Structures are given as C-alpha cells and as structure tokens.
Amino acid sequence: MAYVPKYEEESKKNLVALHSNGKSQAELCREYGVSESALAKWIKNYSS
C-alpha cells in the first residue's frame, strides 16, 4: 500500500508561515490537529 500524505505541501507551508508571523507551535498544533514533532520538522524544512 502506497504512502498517502495527510497534509499537502501547501498546507505545511501555510502553517510554517503562521508560525513565523507569531503563532506558537502549541497553538498551531491545537488548532490544526498536527503533532508537535511534525510541525517542528515542517518549520525546519520550510523556513527560509
């Protein structure tokens, strides 16, 4: 069975942008149902 990502790349980038605009990781995780480890990885990968 093939891996199907739960979140589109654009959604990940939007969450990273919200974080860079001042929202906390904990707040984003609660609002969007994302694990803290996943969000931390996205921030690392998509932050410029």
HTML snippet that shows the backbone in 3Dmol.js (N, CA, C, O; Angstrom):
<script src="https://3Dmol.org/build/3Dmol-min.js"></script>
<div id="view" style="width:600px;height:400px;position:relative"></div>
<script>
const pdb = `
ATOM      1  N   MET A   1       0.840  -1.175   0.000  1.00  0.00           N
ATOM      2  CA  MET A   1       0.000   0.000   0.000  1.00  0.00           C
ATOM      3  C   MET A   1       0.890   1.245   0.000  1.00  0.00           C
ATOM      4  O   MET A   1       1.845   1.329   0.772  1.00  0.00           O
ATOM      5  N   ALA A   2       0.581   2.187  -0.849  1.00  0.00           N
ATOM      6  CA  ALA A   2       1.387   3.398  -1.007  1.00  0.00           C
ATOM      7  C   ALA A   2       1.108   4.389   0.120  1.00  0.00           C
ATOM      8  O   ALA A   2      -0.002   4.468   0.647  1.00  0.00           O
ATOM      9  N   TYR A   3       2.146   5.139   0.468  1.00  0.00           N
ATOM     10  CA  TYR A   3       2.023   6.185   1.485  1.00  0.00           C
ATOM     11  C   TYR A   3       1.258   7.359   0.900  1.00  0.00           C
ATOM     12  O   TYR A   3       1.588   7.845  -0.182  1.00  0.00           O
ATOM     13  N   VAL A   4       0.243   7.814   1.610  1.00  0.00           N
ATOM     14  CA  VAL A   4      -0.539   8.975   1.192  1.00  0.00           C
ATOM     15  C   VAL A   4      -0.384  10.045   2.269  1.00  0.00           C
ATOM     16  O   VAL A   4      -0.826   9.857   3.402  1.00  0.00           O
ATOM     17  N   PRO A   5       0.248  11.173   1.915  1.00  0.00           N
ATOM     18  CA  PRO A   5       0.454  12.213   2.926  1.00  0.00           C
ATOM     19  C   PRO A   5      -0.878  12.793   3.403  1.00  0.00           C
ATOM     20  O   PRO A   5      -1.799  13.000   2.613  1.00  0.00           O
ATOM     21  N   LYS A   6      -0.960  13.050   4.703  1.00  0.00           N
ATOM     22  CA  LYS A   6      -2.180  13.597   5.289  1.00  0.00           C
ATOM     23  C   LYS A   6      -2.317  15.085   4.991  1.00  0.00           C
ATOM     24  O   LYS A   6      -3.425  15.602   4.849  1.00  0.00           O
ATOM     25  N   TYR A   7      -1.177  15.766   4.898  1.00  0.00           N
ATOM     26  CA  TYR A   7      -1.181  17.208   4.667  1.00  0.00           C
ATOM     27  C   TYR A   7      -0.469  17.525   3.360  1.00  0.00           C
ATOM     28  O   TYR A   7       0.613  17.006   3.088  1.00  0.00           O
ATOM     29  N   GLU A   8      -1.083  18.378   2.560  1.00  0.00           N
ATOM     30  CA  GLU A   8      -0.470  18.829   1.317  1.00  0.00           C
ATOM     31  C   GLU A   8       0.710  19.743   1.646  1.00  0.00           C
ATOM     32  O   GLU A   8       0.753  20.356   2.712  1.00  0.00           O
ATOM     33  N   GLU A   9       1.648  19.824   0.735  1.00  0.00           N
ATOM     34  CA  GLU A   9       2.825  20.671   0.942  1.00  0.00           C
ATOM     35  C   GLU A   9       2.425  22.125   1.178  1.00  0.00           C
ATOM     36  O   GLU A   9       3.024  22.811   2.007  1.00  0.00           O
ATOM     37  N   GLU A  10       1.421  22.588   0.454  1.00  0.00           N
ATOM     38  CA  GLU A  10       0.973  23.976   0.607  1.00  0.00           C
ATOM     39  C   GLU A  10       0.422  24.223   2.015  1.00  0.00           C
ATOM     40  O   GLU A  10       0.639  25.291   2.588  1.00  0.00           O
ATOM     41  N   SER A  11      -0.284  23.247   2.568  1.00  0.00           N
ATOM     42  CA  SER A  11      -0.804  23.372   3.934  1.00  0.00           C
ATOM     43  C   SER A  11       0.332  23.462   4.937  1.00  0.00           C
ATOM     44  O   SER A  11       0.270  24.245   5.885  1.00  0.00           O
ATOM     45  N   LYS A  12       1.362  22.667   4.732  1.00  0.00           N
ATOM     46  CA  LYS A  12       2.527  22.699   5.616  1.00  0.00           C
ATOM     47  C   LYS A  12       3.180  24.078   5.574  1.00  0.00           C
ATOM     48  O   LYS A  12       3.524  24.646   6.610  1.00  0.00           O
ATOM     49  N   LYS A  13       3.345  24.607   4.367  1.00  0.00           N
ATOM     50  CA  LYS A  13       3.969  25.921   4.214  1.00  0.00           C
ATOM     51  C   LYS A  13       3.123  27.012   4.862  1.00  0.00           C
ATOM     52  O   LYS A  13       3.662  27.958   5.435  1.00  0.00           O
ATOM     53  N   ASN A  14       1.800  26.884   4.775  1.00  0.00           N
ATOM     54  CA  ASN A  14       0.919  27.871   5.410  1.00  0.00           C
ATOM     55  C   ASN A  14       1.069  27.854   6.926  1.00  0.00           C
ATOM     56  O   ASN A  14       1.081  28.910   7.558  1.00  0.00           O
ATOM     57  N   LEU A  15       1.183  26.666   7.514  1.00  0.00           N
ATOM     58  CA  LEU A  15       1.377  26.575   8.960  1.00  0.00           C
ATOM     59  C   LEU A  15       2.727  27.157   9.368  1.00  0.00           C
ATOM     60  O   LEU A  15       2.834  27.815  10.403  1.00  0.00           O
ATOM     61  N   VAL A  16       3.747  26.919   8.566  1.00  0.00           N
ATOM     62  CA  VAL A  16       5.069  27.488   8.847  1.00  0.00           C
ATOM     63  C   VAL A  16       5.002  29.015   8.771  1.00  0.00           C
ATOM     64  O   VAL A  16       5.616  29.706   9.584  1.00  0.00           O
ATOM     65  N   ALA A  17       4.262  29.536   7.802  1.00  0.00           N
ATOM     66  CA  ALA A  17       4.112  30.990   7.678  1.00  0.00           C
ATOM     67  C   ALA A  17       3.386  31.565   8.894  1.00  0.00           C
ATOM     68  O   ALA A  17       3.769  32.619   9.402  1.00  0.00           O
ATOM     69  N   LEU A  18       2.351  30.886   9.359  1.00  0.00           N
ATOM     70  CA  LEU A  18       1.646  31.344  10.560  1.00  0.00           C
ATOM     71  C   LEU A  18       2.589  31.368  11.757  1.00  0.00           C
ATOM     72  O   LEU A  18       2.544  32.286  12.576  1.00  0.00           O
ATOM     73  N   HIS A  19       3.436  30.360  11.849  1.00  0.00           N
ATOM     74  CA  HIS A  19       4.405  30.306  12.950  1.00  0.00           C
ATOM     75  C   HIS A  19       5.392  31.467  12.851  1.00  0.00           C
ATOM     76  O   HIS A  19       5.708  32.100  13.858  1.00  0.00           O
ATOM     77  N   SER A  20       5.875  31.747  11.653  1.00  0.00           N
ATOM     78  CA  SER A  20       6.844  32.834  11.504  1.00  0.00           C
ATOM     79  C   SER A  20       6.197  34.203  11.725  1.00  0.00           C
ATOM     80  O   SER A  20       6.892  35.190  11.968  1.00  0.00           O
ATOM     81  N   ASN A  21       4.863  34.258  11.641  1.00  0.00           N
ATOM     82  CA  ASN A  21       4.145  35.508  11.907  1.00  0.00           C
ATOM     83  C   ASN A  21       3.728  35.645  13.368  1.00  0.00           C
ATOM     84  O   ASN A  21       3.008  36.578  13.724  1.00  0.00           O
ATOM     85  N   GLY A  22       4.180  34.714  14.218  1.00  0.00           N
ATOM     86  CA  GLY A  22       3.971  34.909  15.643  1.00  0.00           C
ATOM     87  C   GLY A  22       3.125  33.887  16.378  1.00  0.00           C
ATOM     88  O   GLY A  22       3.085  33.913  17.608  1.00  0.00           O
ATOM     89  N   LYS A  23       2.443  32.982  15.675  1.00  0.00           N
ATOM     90  CA  LYS A  23       1.659  31.962  16.382  1.00  0.00           C
ATOM     91  C   LYS A  23       2.599  30.928  16.972  1.00  0.00           C
ATOM     92  O   LYS A  23       3.588  30.551  16.344  1.00  0.00           O
ATOM     93  N   SER A  24       2.294  30.471  18.174  1.00  0.00           N
ATOM     94  CA  SER A  24       3.151  29.477  18.822  1.00  0.00           C
ATOM     95  C   SER A  24       2.910  28.095  18.222  1.00  0.00           C
ATOM     96  O   SER A  24       1.856  27.823  17.647  1.00  0.00           O
ATOM     97  N   GLN A  25       3.910  27.230  18.368  1.00  0.00           N
ATOM     98  CA  GLN A  25       3.772  25.857  17.877  1.00  0.00           C
ATOM     99  C   GLN A  25       2.616  25.157  18.575  1.00  0.00           C
ATOM    100  O   GLN A  25       1.834  24.454  17.935  1.00  0.00           O
ATOM    101  N   ALA A  26       2.507  25.346  19.882  1.00  0.00           N
ATOM    102  CA  ALA A  26       1.441  24.690  20.645  1.00  0.00           C
ATOM    103  C   ALA A  26       0.061  25.130  20.156  1.00  0.00           C
ATOM    104  O   ALA A  26      -0.851  24.314  20.025  1.00  0.00           O
ATOM    105  N   GLU A  27      -0.077  26.414  19.891  1.00  0.00           N
ATOM    106  CA  GLU A  27      -1.349  26.955  19.414  1.00  0.00           C
ATOM    107  C   GLU A  27      -1.711  26.358  18.052  1.00  0.00           C
ATOM    108  O   GLU A  27      -2.855  25.959  17.830  1.00  0.00           O
ATOM    109  N   LEU A  28      -0.744  26.299  17.151  1.00  0.00           N
ATOM    110  CA  LEU A  28      -0.992  25.736  15.826  1.00  0.00           C
ATOM    111  C   LEU A  28      -1.344  24.254  15.910  1.00  0.00           C
ATOM    112  O   LEU A  28      -2.227  23.781  15.195  1.00  0.00           O
ATOM    113  N   CYS A  29      -0.662  23.531  16.772  1.00  0.00           N
ATOM    114  CA  CYS A  29      -0.938  22.100  16.937  1.00  0.00           C
ATOM    115  C   CYS A  29      -2.363  21.876  17.422  1.00  0.00           C
ATOM    116  O   CYS A  29      -3.063  20.994  16.924  1.00  0.00           O
ATOM    117  N   ARG A  30      -2.788  22.666  18.385  1.00  0.00           N
ATOM    118  CA  ARG A  30      -4.162  22.546  18.906  1.00  0.00           C
ATOM    119  C   ARG A  30      -5.185  22.889  17.830  1.00  0.00           C
ATOM    120  O   ARG A  30      -6.156  22.157  17.639  1.00  0.00           O
ATOM    121  N   GLU A  31      -4.972  23.993  17.131  1.00  0.00           N
ATOM    122  CA  GLU A  31      -5.953  24.467  16.150  1.00  0.00           C
ATOM    123  C   GLU A  31      -6.077  23.546  14.942  1.00  0.00           C
ATOM    124  O   GLU A  31      -7.174  23.362  14.415  1.00  0.00           O
ATOM    125  N   TYR A  32      -4.962  22.965  14.497  1.00  0.00           N
ATOM    126  CA  TYR A  32      -4.970  22.210  13.248  1.00  0.00           C
ATOM    127  C   TYR A  32      -4.800  20.707  13.431  1.00  0.00           C
ATOM    128  O   TYR A  32      -4.786  19.965  12.448  1.00  0.00           O
ATOM    129  N   GLY A  33      -4.669  20.249  14.670  1.00  0.00           N
ATOM    130  CA  GLY A  33      -4.568  18.818  14.926  1.00  0.00           C
ATOM    131  C   GLY A  33      -3.293  18.182  14.409  1.00  0.00           C
ATOM    132  O   GLY A  33      -3.289  17.026  13.987  1.00  0.00           O
ATOM    133  N   VAL A  34      -2.215  18.941  14.444  1.00  0.00           N
ATOM    134  CA  VAL A  34      -0.913  18.472  13.965  1.00  0.00           C
ATOM    135  C   VAL A  34      -0.057  18.123  15.177  1.00  0.00           C
ATOM    136  O   VAL A  34      -0.120  18.802  16.201  1.00  0.00           O
ATOM    137  N   SER A  35       0.737  17.071  15.063  1.00  0.00           N
ATOM    138  CA  SER A  35       1.628  16.727  16.174  1.00  0.00           C
ATOM    139  C   SER A  35       2.757  17.753  16.259  1.00  0.00           C
ATOM    140  O   SER A  35       3.136  18.372  15.265  1.00  0.00           O
ATOM    141  N   GLU A  36       3.279  17.913  17.468  1.00  0.00           N
ATOM    142  CA  GLU A  36       4.366  18.874  17.670  1.00  0.00           C
ATOM    143  C   GLU A  36       5.609  18.476  16.891  1.00  0.00           C
ATOM    144  O   GLU A  36       6.317  19.335  16.366  1.00  0.00           O
ATOM    145  N   SER A  37       5.879  17.178  16.814  1.00  0.00           N
ATOM    146  CA  SER A  37       7.074  16.732  16.088  1.00  0.00           C
ATOM    147  C   SER A  37       6.942  16.986  14.587  1.00  0.00           C
ATOM    148  O   SER A  37       7.915  17.367  13.936  1.00  0.00           O
ATOM    149  N   ALA A  38       5.749  16.780  14.038  1.00  0.00           N
ATOM    150  CA  ALA A  38       5.536  17.036  12.610  1.00  0.00           C
ATOM    151  C   ALA A  38       5.704  18.522  12.309  1.00  0.00           C
ATOM    152  O   ALA A  38       6.374  18.896  11.346  1.00  0.00           O
ATOM    153  N   LEU A  39       5.097  19.361  13.134  1.00  0.00           N
ATOM    154  CA  LEU A  39       5.199  20.805  12.910  1.00  0.00           C
ATOM    155  C   LEU A  39       6.638  21.279  13.033  1.00  0.00           C
ATOM    156  O   LEU A  39       7.087  22.105  12.239  1.00  0.00           O
ATOM    157  N   ALA A  40       7.362  20.769  14.013  1.00  0.00           N
ATOM    158  CA  ALA A  40       8.768  21.156  14.182  1.00  0.00           C
ATOM    159  C   ALA A  40       9.578  20.774  12.949  1.00  0.00           C
ATOM    160  O   ALA A  40      10.448  21.531  12.518  1.00  0.00           O
ATOM    161  N   LYS A  41       9.299  19.613  12.384  1.00  0.00           N
ATOM    162  CA  LYS A  41      10.006  19.168  11.180  1.00  0.00           C
ATOM    163  C   LYS A  41       9.667  20.066   9.992  1.00  0.00           C
ATOM    164  O   LYS A  41      10.547  20.424   9.209  1.00  0.00           O
ATOM    165  N   TRP A  42       8.394  20.427   9.859  1.00  0.00           N
ATOM    166  CA  TRP A  42       7.999  21.313   8.763  1.00  0.00           C
ATOM    167  C   TRP A  42       8.659  22.678   8.900  1.00  0.00           C
ATOM    168  O   TRP A  42       9.112  23.251   7.909  1.00  0.00           O
ATOM    169  N   ILE A  43       8.716  23.202  10.117  1.00  0.00           N
ATOM    170  CA  ILE A  43       9.354  24.502  10.343  1.00  0.00           C
ATOM    171  C   ILE A  43      10.818  24.430   9.937  1.00  0.00           C
ATOM    172  O   ILE A  43      11.339  25.345   9.298  1.00  0.00           O
ATOM    173  N   LYS A  44      11.475  23.349  10.307  1.00  0.00           N
ATOM    174  CA  LYS A  44      12.888  23.171   9.946  1.00  0.00           C
ATOM    175  C   LYS A  44      13.054  23.080   8.431  1.00  0.00           C
ATOM    176  O   LYS A  44      13.981  23.666   7.873  1.00  0.00           O
ATOM    177  N   ASN A  45      12.161  22.351   7.763  1.00  0.00           N
ATOM    178  CA  ASN A  45      12.289  22.118   6.324  1.00  0.00           C
ATOM    179  C   ASN A  45      11.854  23.300   5.466  1.00  0.00           C
ATOM    180  O   ASN A  45      12.423  23.523   4.398  1.00  0.00           O
ATOM    181  N   TYR A  46      10.859  24.060   5.911  1.00  0.00           N
ATOM    182  CA  TYR A  46      10.279  25.093   5.057  1.00  0.00           C
ATOM    183  C   TYR A  46      10.627  26.522   5.459  1.00  0.00           C
ATOM    184  O   TYR A  46      10.266  27.459   4.747  1.00  0.00           O
ATOM    185  N   SER A  47      11.313  26.713   6.572  1.00  0.00           N
ATOM    186  CA  SER A  47      11.705  28.073   6.954  1.00  0.00           C
ATOM    187  C   SER A  47      12.871  28.521   6.084  1.00  0.00           C
ATOM    188  O   SER A  47      13.788  27.754   5.790  1.00  0.00           O
ATOM    189  N   SER A  48      12.808  29.787   5.682  1.00  0.00           N
ATOM    190  CA  SER A  48      13.892  30.283   4.825  1.00  0.00           C
ATOM    191  C   SER A  48      14.835  31.176   5.567  1.00  0.00           C
ATOM    192  O   SER A  48      15.800  31.673   4.986  1.00  0.00           O
TER     193      SER A  48
END
`;
const viewer = $3Dmol.createViewer("view");
viewer.addModel(pdb, "pdb");
viewer.setStyle({}, {cartoon: {color: "spectrum"}});
viewer.zoomTo();
viewer.render();
</script>
